[in-house]
Amino acid sequence: APPPDGEAVAAAAAWLAACRHHLRLRAGIGPASLCLRPARLDLTPTHVDVWLALDELDLRVRRAGLDLDPGWVPWFGRVVCFHYAPRPR
């Protein structure tokens, strides 16, 4: 694939800055803290299930409602669900 043009790079940078600002304002968390966490992903043709360890629950994420199930995501073509479970021993 060809490298992105300057306009696409600028749009992506603006989007990331807006996400960063919104996350800090709403949840007191940055994109890396939100996204870079251990999880198991189960993918099927119709669903994406994200399994997170209950003992690593981040209350900032819960309070901001950032782990609410979005359900059917049309542009993704799948149902997305978040699950919390005790870590297997």
mmCIF file as gemmi writes it, N, C-alpha and C atoms, coordinates in Angstrom:
data_model
loop_
_atom_site.group_PDB
_atom_site.id
_atom_site.type_symbol
_atom_site.label_atom_id
_atom_site.label_alt_id
_atom_site.label_comp_id
_atom_site.label_asym_id
_atom_site.label_entity_id
_atom_site.label_seq_id
_atom_site.pdbx_PDB_ins_code
_atom_site.Cartn_x
_atom_site.Cartn_y
_atom_site.Cartn_z
_atom_site.occupancy
_atom_site.B_iso_or_equiv
_atom_site.pdbx_formal_charge
_atom_site.auth_seq_id
_atom_site.auth_asym_id
_atom_site.pdbx_PDB_model_num
ATOM 1 N N . ALA Axp A 1 ? 0.849 -1.19 0 1 0 ? 1 A 1
ATOM 2 C CA . ALA Axp A 1 ? 0 0 0 1 0 ? 1 A 1
ATOM 3 C C . ALA Axp A 1 ? 0.888 1.244 0 1 0 ? 1 A 1
ATOM 4 N N . PRO Axp A 2 ? 0.451 2.25 -0.701 1 0 ? 2 A 1
ATOM 5 C CA . PRO Axp A 2 ? 1.241 3.486 -0.717 1 0 ? 2 A 1
ATOM 6 C C . PRO Axp A 2 ? 1.181 4.176 0.641 1 0 ? 2 A 1
ATOM 7 N N . PRO Axp A 3 ? 2.2 4.935 0.969 1 0 ? 3 A 1
ATOM 8 C CA . PRO Axp A 3 ? 2.164 5.648 2.251 1 0 ? 3 A 1
ATOM 9 C C . PRO Axp A 3 ? 1.033 6.669 2.252 1 0 ? 3 A 1
ATOM 10 N N . PRO Axp A 4 ? 0.47 6.957 3.433 1 0 ? 4 A 1
ATOM 11 C CA . PRO Axp A 4 ? -0.623 7.927 3.502 1 0 ? 4 A 1
ATOM 12 C C . PRO Axp A 4 ? -0.139 9.315 3.097 1 0 ? 4 A 1
ATOM 13 N N . ASP Axp A 5 ? -1.037 10.069 2.478 1 0 ? 5 A 1
ATOM 14 C CA . ASP Axp A 5 ? -0.666 11.431 2.094 1 0 ? 5 A 1
ATOM 15 C C . ASP Axp A 5 ? -0.724 12.345 3.32 1 0 ? 5 A 1
ATOM 16 N N . GLY Axp A 6 ? -0.218 13.546 3.158 1 0 ? 6 A 1
ATOM 17 C CA . GLY Axp A 6 ? -0.148 14.49 4.274 1 0 ? 6 A 1
ATOM 18 C C . GLY Axp A 6 ? -1.503 14.812 4.874 1 0 ? 6 A 1
ATOM 19 N N . GLU Axp A 7 ? -2.533 14.868 4.041 1 0 ? 7 A 1
ATOM 20 C CA . GLU Axp A 7 ? -3.874 15.179 4.538 1 0 ? 7 A 1
ATOM 21 C C . GLU Axp A 7 ? -4.401 14.062 5.437 1 0 ? 7 A 1
ATOM 22 N N . ALA Axp A 8 ? -4.159 12.811 5.05 1 0 ? 8 A 1
ATOM 23 C CA . ALA Axp A 8 ? -4.599 11.673 5.86 1 0 ? 8 A 1
ATOM 24 C C . ALA Axp A 8 ? -3.849 11.634 7.182 1 0 ? 8 A 1
ATOM 25 N N . VAL Axp A 9 ? -2.561 11.903 7.148 1 0 ? 9 A 1
ATOM 26 C CA . VAL Axp A 9 ? -1.759 11.923 8.376 1 0 ? 9 A 1
ATOM 27 C C . VAL Axp A 9 ? -2.258 13.026 9.301 1 0 ? 9 A 1
ATOM 28 N N . ALA Axp A 10 ? -2.538 14.2 8.759 1 0 ? 10 A 1
ATOM 29 C CA . ALA Axp A 10 ? -3.037 15.316 9.568 1 0 ? 10 A 1
ATOM 30 C C . ALA Axp A 10 ? -4.405 14.986 10.163 1 0 ? 10 A 1
ATOM 31 N N . ALA Axp A 11 ? -5.274 14.349 9.384 1 0 ? 11 A 1
ATOM 32 C CA . ALA Axp A 11 ? -6.599 13.971 9.885 1 0 ? 11 A 1
ATOM 33 C C . ALA Axp A 11 ? -6.48 12.947 11.011 1 0 ? 11 A 1
ATOM 34 N N . ALA Axp A 12 ? -5.588 11.972 10.85 1 0 ? 12 A 1
ATOM 35 C CA . ALA Axp A 12 ? -5.384 10.963 11.895 1 0 ? 12 A 1
ATOM 36 C C . ALA Axp A 12 ? -4.825 11.595 13.159 1 0 ? 12 A 1
ATOM 37 N N . ALA Axp A 13 ? -3.895 12.527 13.022 1 0 ? 13 A 1
ATOM 38 C CA . ALA Axp A 13 ? -3.321 13.211 14.182 1 0 ? 13 A 1
ATOM 39 C C . ALA Axp A 13 ? -4.384 14.044 14.893 1 0 ? 13 A 1
ATOM 40 N N . ALA Axp A 14 ? -5.248 14.71 14.137 1 0 ? 14 A 1
ATOM 41 C CA . ALA Axp A 14 ? -6.325 15.508 14.739 1 0 ? 14 A 1
ATOM 42 C C . ALA Axp A 14 ? -7.315 14.611 15.467 1 0 ? 14 A 1
ATOM 43 N N . TRP Axp A 15 ? -7.632 13.457 14.871 1 0 ? 15 A 1
ATOM 44 C CA . TRP Axp A 15 ? -8.545 12.511 15.505 1 0 ? 15 A 1
ATOM 45 C C . TRP Axp A 15 ? -7.96 11.998 16.819 1 0 ? 15 A 1
ATOM 46 N N . LEU Axp A 16 ? -6.673 11.631 16.809 1 0 ? 16 A 1
ATOM 47 C CA . LEU Axp A 16 ? -6.025 11.141 18.02 1 0 ? 16 A 1
ATOM 48 C C . LEU Axp A 16 ? -5.996 12.218 19.097 1 0 ? 16 A 1
ATOM 49 N N . ALA Axp A 17 ? -5.707 13.446 18.727 1 0 ? 17 A 1
ATOM 50 C CA . ALA Axp A 17 ? -5.689 14.546 19.7 1 0 ? 17 A 1
ATOM 51 C C . ALA Axp A 17 ? -7.076 14.747 20.302 1 0 ? 17 A 1
ATOM 52 N N . ALA Axp A 18 ? -8.117 14.667 19.484 1 0 ? 18 A 1
ATOM 53 C CA . ALA Axp A 18 ? -9.482 14.821 19.993 1 0 ? 18 A 1
ATOM 54 C C . ALA Axp A 18 ? -9.846 13.673 20.931 1 0 ? 18 A 1
ATOM 55 N N . CYS Axp A 19 ? -9.46 12.45 20.571 1 0 ? 19 A 1
ATOM 56 C CA . CYS Axp A 19 ? -9.707 11.292 21.447 1 0 ? 19 A 1
ATOM 57 C C . CYS Axp A 19 ? -8.982 11.454 22.772 1 0 ? 19 A 1
ATOM 58 N N . ARG Axp A 20 ? -7.73 11.842 22.692 1 0 ? 20 A 1
ATOM 59 C CA . ARG Axp A 20 ? -6.922 12.04 23.895 1 0 ? 20 A 1
ATOM 60 C C . ARG Axp A 20 ? -7.585 13.073 24.816 1 0 ? 20 A 1
ATOM 61 N N . HIS Axp A 21 ? -8.002 14.201 24.241 1 0 ? 21 A 1
ATOM 62 C CA . HIS Axp A 21 ? -8.643 15.268 25.019 1 0 ? 21 A 1
ATOM 63 C C . HIS Axp A 21 ? -9.948 14.772 25.652 1 0 ? 21 A 1
ATOM 64 N N . HIS Axp A 22 ? -10.785 14.116 24.864 1 0 ? 22 A 1
ATOM 65 C CA . HIS Axp A 22 ? -12.072 13.626 25.355 1 0 ? 22 A 1
ATOM 66 C C . HIS Axp A 22 ? -11.886 12.601 26.472 1 0 ? 22 A 1
ATOM 67 N N . LEU Axp A 23 ? -10.948 11.671 26.289 1 0 ? 23 A 1
ATOM 68 C CA . LEU Axp A 23 ? -10.708 10.653 27.312 1 0 ? 23 A 1
ATOM 69 C C . LEU Axp A 23 ? -10.195 11.269 28.606 1 0 ? 23 A 1
ATOM 70 N N . ARG Axp A 24 ? -9.269 12.216 28.506 1 0 ? 24 A 1
ATOM 71 C CA . ARG Axp A 24 ? -8.744 12.874 29.713 1 0 ? 24 A 1
ATOM 72 C C . ARG Axp A 24 ? -9.855 13.636 30.427 1 0 ? 24 A 1
ATOM 73 N N . LEU Axp A 25 ? -10.666 14.35 29.654 1 0 ? 25 A 1
ATOM 74 C CA . LEU Axp A 25 ? -11.734 15.162 30.22 1 0 ? 25 A 1
ATOM 75 C C . LEU Axp A 25 ? -12.818 14.297 30.85 1 0 ? 25 A 1
ATOM 76 N N . ARG Axp A 26 ? -13.237 13.262 30.15 1 0 ? 26 A 1
ATOM 77 C CA . ARG Axp A 26 ? -14.368 12.452 30.597 1 0 ? 26 A 1
ATOM 78 C C . ARG Axp A 26 ? -13.984 11.382 31.609 1 0 ? 26 A 1
ATOM 79 N N . ALA Axp A 27 ? -12.796 10.801 31.456 1 0 ? 27 A 1
ATOM 80 C CA . ALA Axp A 27 ? -12.453 9.642 32.284 1 0 ? 27 A 1
ATOM 81 C C . ALA Axp A 27 ? -11.136 9.772 33.025 1 0 ? 27 A 1
ATOM 82 N N . GLY Axp A 28 ? -10.354 10.816 32.743 1 0 ? 28 A 1
ATOM 83 C CA . GLY Axp A 28 ? -9.058 10.936 33.4 1 0 ? 28 A 1
ATOM 84 C C . GLY Axp A 28 ? -8.103 9.831 32.994 1 0 ? 28 A 1
ATOM 85 N N . ILE Axp A 29 ? -8.209 9.387 31.747 1 0 ? 29 A 1
ATOM 86 C CA . ILE Axp A 29 ? -7.404 8.275 31.256 1 0 ? 29 A 1
ATOM 87 C C . ILE Axp A 29 ? -6.938 8.603 29.838 1 0 ? 29 A 1
ATOM 88 N N . GLY Axp A 30 ? -5.793 8.095 29.458 1 0 ? 30 A 1
ATOM 89 C CA . GLY Axp A 30 ? -5.293 8.302 28.104 1 0 ? 30 A 1
ATOM 90 C C . GLY Axp A 30 ? -5.582 7.101 27.224 1 0 ? 30 A 1
ATOM 91 N N . PRO Axp A 31 ? -5.415 7.257 25.915 1 0 ? 31 A 1
ATOM 92 C CA . PRO Axp A 31 ? -5.688 6.145 24.995 1 0 ? 31 A 1
ATOM 93 C C . PRO Axp A 31 ? -4.87 4.888 25.296 1 0 ? 31 A 1
ATOM 94 N N . ALA Axp A 32 ? -3.608 5.058 25.652 1 0 ? 32 A 1
ATOM 95 C CA . ALA Axp A 32 ? -2.775 3.878 25.932 1 0 ? 32 A 1
ATOM 96 C C . ALA Axp A 32 ? -3.287 3.136 27.162 1 0 ? 32 A 1
ATOM 97 N N . SER Axp A 33 ? -3.634 3.87 28.225 1 0 ? 33 A 1
ATOM 98 C CA . SER Axp A 33 ? -4.153 3.223 29.436 1 0 ? 33 A 1
ATOM 99 C C . SER Axp A 33 ? -5.476 2.522 29.176 1 0 ? 33 A 1
ATOM 100 N N . LEU Axp A 34 ? -6.259 3.066 28.263 1 0 ? 34 A 1
ATOM 101 C CA . LEU Axp A 34 ? -7.545 2.456 27.94 1 0 ? 34 A 1
ATOM 102 C C . LEU Axp A 34 ? -7.368 1.2 27.085 1 0 ? 34 A 1
ATOM 103 N N . CYS Axp A 35 ? -6.517 1.274 26.089 1 0 ? 35 A 1
ATOM 104 C CA . CYS Axp A 35 ? -6.439 0.213 25.074 1 0 ? 35 A 1
ATOM 105 C C . CYS Axp A 35 ? -5.387 -0.853 25.334 1 0 ? 35 A 1
ATOM 106 N N . LEU Axp A 36 ? -4.306 -0.503 25.998 1 0 ? 36 A 1
ATOM 107 C CA . LEU Axp A 36 ? -3.21 -1.458 26.183 1 0 ? 36 A 1
ATOM 108 C C . LEU Axp A 36 ? -3.375 -2.2 27.498 1 0 ? 36 A 1
ATOM 109 N N . ARG Axp A 37 ? -4.279 -3.144 27.51 1 0 ? 37 A 1
ATOM 110 C CA . ARG Axp A 37 ? -4.52 -3.956 28.698 1 0 ? 37 A 1
ATOM 111 C C . ARG Axp A 37 ? -4.697 -5.404 28.27 1 0 ? 37 A 1
ATOM 112 N N . PRO Axp A 38 ? -4.313 -6.331 29.135 1 0 ? 38 A 1
ATOM 113 C CA . PRO Axp A 38 ? -4.447 -7.743 28.774 1 0 ? 38 A 1
ATOM 114 C C . PRO Axp A 38 ? -5.916 -8.112 28.56 1 0 ? 38 A 1
ATOM 115 N N . ALA Axp A 39 ? -6.18 -8.855 27.525 1 0 ? 39 A 1
ATOM 116 C CA . ALA Axp A 39 ? -7.544 -9.301 27.236 1 0 ? 39 A 1
ATOM 117 C C . ALA Axp A 39 ? -7.478 -10.515 26.319 1 0 ? 39 A 1
ATOM 118 N N . ARG Axp A 40 ? -8.571 -11.24 26.289 1 0 ? 40 A 1
ATOM 119 C CA . ARG Axp A 40 ? -8.72 -12.329 25.324 1 0 ? 40 A 1
ATOM 120 C C . ARG Axp A 40 ? -9.808 -11.911 24.346 1 0 ? 40 A 1
ATOM 121 N N . LEU Axp A 41 ? -9.557 -12.103 23.086 1 0 ? 41 A 1
ATOM 122 C CA . LEU Axp A 41 ? -10.522 -11.769 22.039 1 0 ? 41 A 1
ATOM 123 C C . LEU Axp A 41 ? -11.042 -13.051 21.429 1 0 ? 41 A 1
ATOM 124 N N . ASP Axp A 42 ? -12.346 -13.221 21.438 1 0 ? 42 A 1
ATOM 125 C CA . ASP Axp A 42 ? -12.976 -14.337 20.741 1 0 ? 42 A 1
ATOM 126 C C . ASP Axp A 42 ? -13.696 -13.762 19.532 1 0 ? 42 A 1
ATOM 127 N N . LEU Axp A 43 ? -13.282 -14.184 18.342 1 0 ? 43 A 1
ATOM 128 C CA . LEU Axp A 43 ? -13.863 -13.68 17.097 1 0 ? 43 A 1
ATOM 129 C C . LEU Axp A 43 ? -14.654 -14.775 16.402 1 0 ? 43 A 1
ATOM 130 N N . THR Axp A 44 ? -15.858 -14.441 15.998 1 0 ? 44 A 1
ATOM 131 C CA . THR Axp A 44 ? -16.66 -15.322 15.158 1 0 ? 44 A 1
ATOM 132 C C . THR Axp A 44 ? -17.134 -14.482 13.973 1 0 ? 44 A 1
ATOM 133 N N . PRO Axp A 45 ? -17.771 -15.093 12.999 1 0 ? 45 A 1
ATOM 134 C CA . PRO Axp A 45 ? -18.268 -14.293 11.867 1 0 ? 45 A 1
ATOM 135 C C . PRO Axp A 45 ? -19.275 -13.215 12.273 1 0 ? 45 A 1
ATOM 136 N N . THR Axp A 46 ? -19.899 -13.358 13.454 1 0 ? 46 A 1
ATOM 137 C CA . THR Axp A 46 ? -20.923 -12.388 13.862 1 0 ? 46 A 1
ATOM 138 C C . THR Axp A 46 ? -20.591 -11.61 15.125 1 0 ? 46 A 1
ATOM 139 N N . HIS Axp A 47 ? -19.614 -12.066 15.905 1 0 ? 47 A 1
ATOM 140 C CA . HIS Axp A 47 ? -19.356 -11.458 17.217 1 0 ? 47 A 1
ATOM 141 C C . HIS Axp A 47 ? -17.87 -11.227 17.475 1 0 ? 47 A 1
ATOM 142 N N . VAL Axp A 48 ? -17.613 -10.218 18.299 1 0 ? 48 A 1
ATOM 143 C CA . VAL Axp A 48 ? -16.305 -10.002 18.913 1 0 ? 48 A 1
ATOM 144 C C . VAL Axp A 48 ? -16.564 -9.938 20.412 1 0 ? 48 A 1
ATOM 145 N N . ASP Axp A 49 ? -16.026 -10.886 21.148 1 0 ? 49 A 1
ATOM 146 C CA . ASP Axp A 49 ? -16.148 -10.897 22.602 1 0 ? 49 A 1
ATOM 147 C C . ASP Axp A 49 ? -14.79 -10.569 23.188 1 0 ? 49 A 1
ATOM 148 N N . VAL Axp A 50 ? -14.755 -9.523 24.005 1 0 ? 50 A 1
ATOM 149 C CA . VAL Axp A 50 ? -13.527 -9.073 24.657 1 0 ? 50 A 1
ATOM 150 C C . VAL Axp A 50 ? -13.621 -9.494 26.116 1 0 ? 50 A 1
ATOM 151 N N . TRP Axp A 51 ? -12.696 -10.347 26.545 1 0 ? 51 A 1
ATOM 152 C CA . TRP Axp A 51 ? -12.681 -10.861 27.917 1 0 ? 51 A 1
ATOM 153 C C . TRP Axp A 51 ? -11.556 -10.178 28.682 1 0 ? 51 A 1
ATOM 154 N N . LEU Axp A 52 ? -11.915 -9.516 29.777 1 0 ? 52 A 1
ATOM 155 C CA . LEU Axp A 52 ? -10.956 -8.804 30.621 1 0 ? 52 A 1
ATOM 156 C C . LEU Axp A 52 ? -10.958 -9.416 32.013 1 0 ? 52 A 1
ATOM 157 N N . ALA Axp A 53 ? -9.803 -9.368 32.671 1 0 ? 53 A 1
ATOM 158 C CA . ALA Axp A 53 ? -9.682 -9.932 34.016 1 0 ? 53 A 1
ATOM 159 C C . ALA Axp A 53 ? -10.382 -9.023 35.024 1 0 ? 53 A 1
ATOM 160 N N . LEU Axp A 54 ? -11.227 -9.614 35.837 1 0 ? 54 A 1
ATOM 161 C CA . LEU Axp A 54 ? -11.972 -8.865 36.844 1 0 ? 54 A 1
ATOM 162 C C . LEU Axp A 54 ? -11.046 -8.153 37.82 1 0 ? 54 A 1
ATOM 163 N N . ASP Axp A 55 ? -9.912 -8.777 38.154 1 0 ? 55 A 1
ATOM 164 C CA . ASP Axp A 55 ? -8.999 -8.164 39.128 1 0 ? 55 A 1
ATOM 165 C C . ASP Axp A 55 ? -8.193 -7.009 38.532 1 0 ? 55 A 1
ATOM 166 N N . GLU Axp A 56 ? -8.308 -6.766 37.234 1 0 ? 56 A 1
ATOM 167 C CA . GLU Axp A 56 ? -7.633 -5.625 36.608 1 0 ? 56 A 1
ATOM 168 C C . GLU Axp A 56 ? -8.63 -4.562 36.149 1 0 ? 56 A 1
ATOM 169 N N . LEU Axp A 57 ? -9.838 -4.645 36.678 1 0 ? 57 A 1
ATOM 170 C CA . LEU Axp A 57 ? -10.882 -3.69 36.339 1 0 ? 57 A 1
ATOM 171 C C . LEU Axp A 57 ? -10.42 -2.273 36.665 1 0 ? 57 A 1
ATOM 172 N N . ASP Axp A 58 ? -10.598 -1.357 35.746 1 0 ? 58 A 1
ATOM 173 C CA . ASP Axp A 58 ? -10.219 0.043 35.947 1 0 ? 58 A 1
ATOM 174 C C . ASP Axp A 58 ? -11.496 0.844 36.175 1 0 ? 58 A 1
ATOM 175 N N . LEU Axp A 59 ? -11.659 1.358 37.386 1 0 ? 59 A 1
ATOM 176 C CA . LEU Axp A 59 ? -12.884 2.081 37.72 1 0 ? 59 A 1
ATOM 177 C C . LEU Axp A 59 ? -13.086 3.326 36.873 1 0 ? 59 A 1
ATOM 178 N N . ARG Axp A 60 ? -12.008 3.924 36.378 1 0 ? 60 A 1
ATOM 179 C CA . ARG Axp A 60 ? -12.16 5.095 35.502 1 0 ? 60 A 1
ATOM 180 C C . ARG Axp A 60 ? -12.907 4.71 34.231 1 0 ? 60 A 1
ATOM 181 N N . VAL Axp A 61 ? -12.586 3.541 33.716 1 0 ? 61 A 1
ATOM 182 C CA . VAL Axp A 61 ? -13.243 3.051 32.501 1 0 ? 61 A 1
ATOM 183 C C . VAL Axp A 61 ? -14.712 2.753 32.786 1 0 ? 61 A 1
ATOM 184 N N . ARG Axp A 62 ? -14.99 2.102 33.92 1 0 ? 62 A 1
ATOM 185 C CA . ARG Axp A 62 ? -16.37 1.764 34.29 1 0 ? 62 A 1
ATOM 186 C C . ARG Axp A 62 ? -17.206 3.011 34.526 1 0 ? 62 A 1
ATOM 187 N N . ARG Axp A 63 ? -16.657 3.965 35.297 1 0 ? 63 A 1
ATOM 188 C CA . ARG Axp A 63 ? -17.418 5.188 35.609 1 0 ? 63 A 1
ATOM 189 C C . ARG Axp A 63 ? -17.767 5.983 34.359 1 0 ? 63 A 1
ATOM 190 N N . ALA Axp A 64 ? -16.877 5.987 33.395 1 0 ? 64 A 1
ATOM 191 C CA . ALA Axp A 64 ? -17.117 6.733 32.153 1 0 ? 64 A 1
ATOM 192 C C . ALA Axp A 64 ? -17.986 5.947 31.166 1 0 ? 64 A 1
ATOM 193 N N . GLY Axp A 65 ? -18.284 4.696 31.495 1 0 ? 65 A 1
ATOM 194 C CA . GLY Axp A 65 ? -19.114 3.882 30.612 1 0 ? 65 A 1
ATOM 195 C C . GLY Axp A 65 ? -18.415 3.455 29.336 1 0 ? 65 A 1
ATOM 196 N N . LEU Axp A 66 ? -17.085 3.425 29.376 1 0 ? 66 A 1
ATOM 197 C CA . LEU Axp A 66 ? -16.334 3.093 28.168 1 0 ? 66 A 1
ATOM 198 C C . LEU Axp A 66 ? -16.284 1.596 27.88 1 0 ? 66 A 1
ATOM 199 N N . ASP Axp A 67 ? -16.816 0.793 28.802 1 0 ? 67 A 1
ATOM 200 C CA . ASP Axp A 67 ? -16.84 -0.654 28.573 1 0 ? 67 A 1
ATOM 201 C C . ASP Axp A 67 ? -18.271 -1.164 28.397 1 0 ? 67 A 1
ATOM 202 N N . LEU Axp A 68 ? -19.203 -0.255 28.11 1 0 ? 68 A 1
ATOM 203 C CA . LEU Axp A 68 ? -20.566 -0.694 27.823 1 0 ? 68 A 1
ATOM 204 C C . LEU Axp A 68 ? -20.586 -1.4 26.472 1 0 ? 68 A 1
ATOM 205 N N . ASP Axp A 69 ? -21.364 -2.451 26.383 1 0 ? 69 A 1
ATOM 206 C CA . ASP Axp A 69 ? -21.45 -3.192 25.124 1 0 ? 69 A 1
ATOM 207 C C . ASP Axp A 69 ? -22.084 -2.312 24.055 1 0 ? 69 A 1
ATOM 208 N N . PRO Axp A 70 ? -21.369 -2.075 22.96 1 0 ? 70 A 1
ATOM 209 C CA . PRO Axp A 70 ? -21.991 -1.302 21.888 1 0 ? 70 A 1
ATOM 210 C C . PRO Axp A 70 ? -23.013 -2.111 21.099 1 0 ? 70 A 1
ATOM 211 N N . GLY Axp A 71 ? -22.994 -3.439 21.272 1 0 ? 71 A 1
ATOM 212 C CA . GLY Axp A 71 ? -23.925 -4.267 20.51 1 0 ? 71 A 1
ATOM 213 C C . GLY Axp A 71 ? -23.508 -4.33 19.048 1 0 ? 71 A 1
ATOM 214 N N . TRP Axp A 72 ? -24.493 -4.27 18.152 1 0 ? 72 A 1
ATOM 215 C CA . TRP Axp A 72 ? -24.224 -4.353 16.72 1 0 ? 72 A 1
ATOM 216 C C . TRP Axp A 72 ? -23.486 -3.1 16.27 1 0 ? 72 A 1
ATOM 217 N N . VAL Axp A 73 ? -22.329 -3.29 15.636 1 0 ? 73 A 1
ATOM 218 C CA . VAL Axp A 73 ? -21.533 -2.181 15.104 1 0 ? 73 A 1
ATOM 219 C C . VAL Axp A 73 ? -21.555 -2.331 13.578 1 0 ? 73 A 1
ATOM 220 N N . PRO Axp A 74 ? -22.401 -1.543 12.898 1 0 ? 74 A 1
ATOM 221 C CA . PRO Axp A 74 ? -22.602 -1.74 11.456 1 0 ? 74 A 1
ATOM 222 C C . PRO Axp A 74 ? -21.323 -1.688 10.624 1 0 ? 74 A 1
ATOM 223 N N . TRP Axp A 75 ? -20.445 -0.73 10.888 1 0 ? 75 A 1
ATOM 224 C CA . TRP Axp A 75 ? -19.242 -0.607 10.063 1 0 ? 75 A 1
ATOM 225 C C . TRP Axp A 75 ? -18.273 -1.758 10.296 1 0 ? 75 A 1
ATOM 226 N N . PHE Axp A 76 ? -18.441 -2.467 11.433 1 0 ? 76 A 1
ATOM 227 C CA . PHE Axp A 76 ? -17.585 -3.601 11.767 1 0 ? 76 A 1
ATOM 228 C C . PHE Axp A 76 ? -18.244 -4.919 11.346 1 0 ? 76 A 1
ATOM 229 N N . GLY Axp A 77 ? -19.555 -4.87 11.177 1 0 ? 77 A 1
ATOM 230 C CA . GLY Axp A 77 ? -20.289 -6.054 10.759 1 0 ? 77 A 1
ATOM 231 C C . GLY Axp A 77 ? -20.376 -7.132 11.818 1 0 ? 77 A 1
ATOM 232 N N . ARG Axp A 78 ? -20.263 -6.729 13.087 1 0 ? 78 A 1
ATOM 233 C CA . ARG Axp A 78 ? -20.285 -7.697 14.182 1 0 ? 78 A 1
ATOM 234 C C . ARG Axp A 78 ? -20.921 -7.084 15.429 1 0 ? 78 A 1
ATOM 235 N N . VAL Axp A 79 ? -21.351 -7.956 16.327 1 0 ? 79 A 1
ATOM 236 C CA . VAL Axp A 79 ? -21.789 -7.561 17.66 1 0 ? 79 A 1
ATOM 237 C C . VAL Axp A 79 ? -20.547 -7.552 18.542 1 0 ? 79 A 1
ATOM 238 N N . VAL Axp A 80 ? -20.346 -6.472 19.302 1 0 ? 80 A 1
ATOM 239 C CA . VAL Axp A 80 ? -19.184 -6.349 20.185 1 0 ? 80 A 1
ATOM 240 C C . VAL Axp A 80 ? -19.666 -6.388 21.633 1 0 ? 80 A 1
ATOM 241 N N . CYS Axp A 81 ? -19.067 -7.267 22.434 1 0 ? 81 A 1
ATOM 242 C CA . CYS Axp A 81 ? -19.432 -7.407 23.848 1 0 ? 81 A 1
ATOM 243 C C . CYS Axp A 81 ? -18.174 -7.454 24.708 1 0 ? 81 A 1
ATOM 244 N N . PHE Axp A 82 ? -18.25 -6.797 25.863 1 0 ? 82 A 1
ATOM 245 C CA . PHE Axp A 82 ? -17.175 -6.841 26.853 1 0 ? 82 A 1
ATOM 246 C C . PHE Axp A 82 ? -17.618 -7.732 28.002 1 0 ? 82 A 1
ATOM 247 N N . HIS Axp A 83 ? -16.692 -8.553 28.498 1 0 ? 83 A 1
ATOM 248 C CA . HIS Axp A 83 ? -16.977 -9.461 29.607 1 0 ? 83 A 1
ATOM 249 C C . HIS Axp A 83 ? -15.864 -9.321 30.642 1 0 ? 83 A 1
ATOM 250 N N . TYR Axp A 84 ? -16.243 -9.373 31.906 1 0 ? 84 A 1
ATOM 251 C CA . TYR Axp A 84 ? -15.266 -9.425 32.992 1 0 ? 84 A 1
ATOM 252 C C . TYR Axp A 84 ? -15.415 -10.765 33.691 1 0 ? 84 A 1
ATOM 253 N N . ALA Axp A 85 ? -14.306 -11.422 33.928 1 0 ? 85 A 1
ATOM 254 C CA . ALA Axp A 85 ? -14.332 -12.729 34.578 1 0 ? 85 A 1
ATOM 255 C C . ALA Axp A 85 ? -13.098 -12.863 35.452 1 0 ? 85 A 1
ATOM 256 N N . PRO Axp A 86 ? -13.207 -13.668 36.518 1 0 ? 86 A 1
ATOM 257 C CA . PRO Axp A 86 ? -12.009 -13.923 37.324 1 0 ? 86 A 1
ATOM 258 C C . PRO Axp A 86 ? -10.931 -14.558 36.455 1 0 ? 86 A 1
ATOM 259 N N . ARG Axp A 87 ? -9.701 -14.224 36.758 1 0 ? 87 A 1
ATOM 260 C CA . ARG Axp A 87 ? -8.577 -14.801 36.02 1 0 ? 87 A 1
ATOM 261 C C . ARG Axp A 87 ? -8.474 -16.286 36.375 1 0 ? 87 A 1
ATOM 262 N N . PRO Axp A 88 ? -8.342 -17.158 35.366 1 0 ? 88 A 1
ATOM 263 C CA . PRO Axp A 88 ? -8.189 -18.586 35.674 1 0 ? 88 A 1
ATOM 264 C C . PRO Axp A 88 ? -6.922 -18.833 36.489 1 0 ? 88 A 1
ATOM 265 N N . ARG Axp A 89 ? -6.995 -19.756 37.407 1 0 ? 89 A 1
ATOM 266 C CA . ARG Axp A 89 ? -5.839 -20.046 38.264 1 0 ? 89 A 1
ATOM 267 C C . ARG Axp A 89 ? -5.039 -21.184 37.718 1 0 ? 89 A 1
